[in-house]
Structures are given as structure tokens and as C-alpha cells.
Amino acid sequence: MPTPTGSRPSTPGSTAGPALAIDGGIKAKSQPYGTGERFGAAEEAAVLAALRSQHLWYIGGTRVFQAEDAIRSLFAVEHVVCCSSGTAAIHAALAACGVEPGDEVIVNPISDWGSVAGVLALGAIPVFCDIEPATFSLDPEALLRAITAKTRAILVVHLGGYPARIREIAGIARERSLKLIEDCAQTPLAEVDGTMIGMFGDAAAFSTNDSKHISCGEGGFVITRDAETARLVRLFTDKGYDRTAKRGTIAVGFLAFNYRMSELSAAVLGAQLVRLRDIIAARRRYAARLLAGVQDIPGYAPSIIAPGSAGSWWHILGRLTGKAASIGQQRVAAALVAEGIPAYTGLSPSRVLYASPALVDHSLCARNRLLRADFLEGYDYRPGLCPVAESLANTALILPCSEFFTDQDADETAAGVRKVMRHFGEER
Ligand SMILES: Cc1ncc(COP(=O)(O)O)c(C=O)c1O
């Protein structure tokens, strides 16, 4: 094991302090991060029971409906429809809210591609609205500027476990008679002033893919207070078949898909839902301890959740400022990784969603025969569209969060961030 040299490290731009691990110093992280098993006896028993039932689809089954009941009571919401993914949930929610070809849907520029796929699949136009550093989500002022006569809906993403400024956003949607769909895939059970996110809009979509707080491999669900929206989501995710009517009756005349959840997935989801509150409580404890240890570090600005709100801490979001930002997020992240802290920088598949080739050169239109070739004509997805989002994408520094991480993990991570930022963040 290397010994602390106490010498001035070789990293350019660095200042005195213990040598960075990347320069041969001792790692800040002395022990591996806490781990644990996400799936245990409850999931095993549920899967086995589903198999033994000899019935693995929701039609005539019980497990999807039981998972929906569990979500209904966990979220205190009237209507829940489970489906095959978060992308499917967003697609179905948009369709149920009446988004049609040629409508504009205002979306976050930093998110998973699943936030935008459903907009495009409906032949609607994603209009990217700038975000704010505090929440990494829509800036209400920019939102007002993004609304046009063609705007039909706002699709707001609560990113990384942090609630967006949803009260203001919901107020704008109401005033302008726009539909509001909340993408809560990364932020289940977060709250704003005692109200759960997902309850502010016309519908909300969640993902239960394997990267999320709870997983059933692949899955998602839509929640809504409106019975008609729920009915349309159910039809949209089940090829338009109305299972409550005569067998096989096609109830509506719109194109709908098979986005059903299977009984096997629902069996796992049911067991995972029981754990969700505890998972989030553990993440909240970890985040609080870590954040207490990284206050007032020059060059590092952790995102803050507004007083009265509660996050669900998918990640610990933050950004580099000042000298550290100009040194570059890749170098700072590499130094943290060398300390044993798996920091990363990517928030979207491309740095902002509108930099995706499919949008930049409109090649999607030419290749997807479902869409009119000219449907994005006049929409220029160019660099500079959302300057704050682009700057955040270039300066974000993300730390991992897990229900299995310990107090020691929080303390060593905070110490590691302090150590690295002492080298990169201080203006000397
Ligand atoms: C914010 C957000 N929206 C939508 C999705 C899409 O979910 P899925 O991967 O289940 O389709 C994801 C998944 O990564 C996501 O993080």
C-alpha cells in the first residue's frame, strides 16, 4: 500500500494537502461500499407461487392487480395501471392525456431517452425547455417562454430523486390549460410540502427497471386521479382490448400496443413494493449524513432539496463550480474514482437529449414509417438551445447512493470529496 508522501502532488492545478490516490496517495475510501441483496425470500416465494399458479399473464390473473392495489395504497392514489416499462408508462400517459401528432410537448433536456420516446412515437414534437441548477429540472421562467399555441402538454422529469419545482409548474399548466405528466421514474415517494410527487399532474409515470429503487427486471406503472385517464392508459397498454367488456372487444379506435406487465414481474414487484419505504428511508439517512459532510467545499455545489420537500435519492446530484469546473468534470471524477468513490458525470445518454442524432439530423423521420417525413420540419435541435442544461451536463458530478451504504461510507465519501476538491476546487 502506498504511504502518504506529504509532498506536493503532481496533478496540475492542485494545491497542498494529502496526496491524491491518483498521484499515488492513500485512498480516501478504506472499505468497499456496503452491499446487500435486493431480492430475498419474499421475491423467491412470490415467483415460485406465480409459477405454480400455472398462470402468467394478467388476464384472469391476480398478481398484477395485487401490485396495483399495493401501489394504490402506498401512493394514496385512486387509479394505477402496471405496464412493461417506464417508457411504456410515459407513452401511454401521453396518449391518454390526448397528445396527438403535431402537438408540442415540453420536456426536460436532461433525462433518459425513455422520457422522449413516447412523445416522438405519437408524432408529437419534443420542445426542450431549460432547467435550473438547484433541481436539475424545468425552470418555471423558461417554461413560460417555451409555451406556444401548439403546446399540448408538459412532461416534467423529477431527476435523480430530486423533486422539480412542481407547484409552480403545475400552476402554469393549470393557467394555460395544458396537460401535465410527471416522469417519476427516478424519484418515487419524493414529496413537496407533504404531497407526493406524481400527484400534481394529470398522470405520472414510474419505472421499475433494474437500475431503479425497486425492480422487477423491467416494468413500470402509471398513477392518476382521473378514472377516464386510467381507462385509456389500460387500453393503450393492452392493444385497445377492453377486458371488462365482451371478450376481445376493441373499445377505442386508436393505435395501442402490448405494454402489459406479466404475472411473474408483478410477483416480484409486489414483494419489492413492501420494501420501498424502508429503501428510501435508508437512502435519506445516508444522503443527510453525506451532505452534512460536504457543505461549503469550494468548487463543489451539491444540489439541495428545498425545505419542506423530501427526495428519494436515486443519486447524489451536484456540480462543479469555479476553478474545478474549468479543470473539467472528467478529471475530477477520475480523481474521485481513484479514491475509491465511483463518481460519474453522465446524466443523459447524450449530454442533452436534443444532441441525439435522431433529433439533430431528423433521421428518425426518414426511418420511421409511422411518422410523417416532415413532422419535425422547422424544429432545430442545435447546441445552445438550453444553455443552463448544457452547462450542467458539462459540470455535473454525481455520487452514488444506495440503501446498503453505511455511515462509514458517507463519512469516507465526504472526506474523499473534500480531499479531491482541495486539490481542484480552491482558488489559490
Ligand atoms: C427519468 C426516466 N424516465 C423514463 C425512463 C424509462 O424507463 P424504462 O427504462 O423502464 O423504460 C427512465 C429509465 O431509465 C428514466 O430514468
Ligand as a Chemical Component Dictionary entry (heavy atoms), coordinates in Angstrom:
data_LIG
# 
_chem_comp.id                   LIG 
_chem_comp.type                 NON-POLYMER 
_chem_comp.pdbx_formal_charge   0 
_chem_comp.three_letter_code    LIG 
# 
loop_
_chem_comp_atom.comp_id 
_chem_comp_atom.atom_id 
_chem_comp_atom.alt_atom_id 
_chem_comp_atom.type_symbol 
_chem_comp_atom.charge 
_chem_comp_atom.model_Cartn_x 
_chem_comp_atom.model_Cartn_y 
_chem_comp_atom.model_Cartn_z 
_chem_comp_atom.pdbx_ordinal 
LIG C1 C1 C 0 -36.303 9.637 -15.923 1  
LIG C2 C2 C 0 -36.604 8.370 -16.677 2  
LIG N1 N1 N 0 -37.681 8.333 -17.476 3  
LIG C3 C3 C 0 -38.004 7.231 -18.161 4  
LIG C4 C4 C 0 -37.257 6.083 -18.068 5  
LIG C5 C5 C 0 -37.636 4.893 -18.866 6  
LIG O1 O1 O 0 -37.860 3.773 -18.064 7  
LIG P1 P1 P 0 -37.636 2.281 -18.634 8  
LIG O2 O2 O 0 -36.175 2.056 -18.770 9  
LIG O3 O3 O 0 -38.282 1.414 -17.603 10 
LIG O4 O4 O 0 -38.345 2.221 -19.940 11 
LIG C6 C6 C 0 -36.134 6.059 -17.240 12 
LIG C7 C7 C 0 -35.287 4.851 -17.128 13 
LIG O5 O5 O 0 -34.105 4.860 -17.035 14 
LIG C8 C8 C 0 -35.790 7.238 -16.528 15 
LIG O6 O6 O 0 -34.730 7.268 -15.719 16 
# 
loop_
_chem_comp_bond.comp_id 
_chem_comp_bond.atom_id_1 
_chem_comp_bond.atom_id_2 
_chem_comp_bond.value_order 
_chem_comp_bond.pdbx_ordinal 
LIG C1 C2 SING 1  
LIG C2 N1 SING 2  
LIG C2 C8 DOUB 3  
LIG N1 C3 DOUB 4  
LIG C3 C4 SING 5  
LIG C4 C5 SING 6  
LIG C4 C6 DOUB 7  
LIG C5 O1 SING 8  
LIG O1 P1 SING 9  
LIG P1 O2 DOUB 10 
LIG P1 O3 SING 11 
LIG P1 O4 SING 12 
LIG C6 C7 SING 13 
LIG C6 C8 SING 14 
LIG C7 O5 DOUB 15 
LIG C8 O6 SING 16 
# 
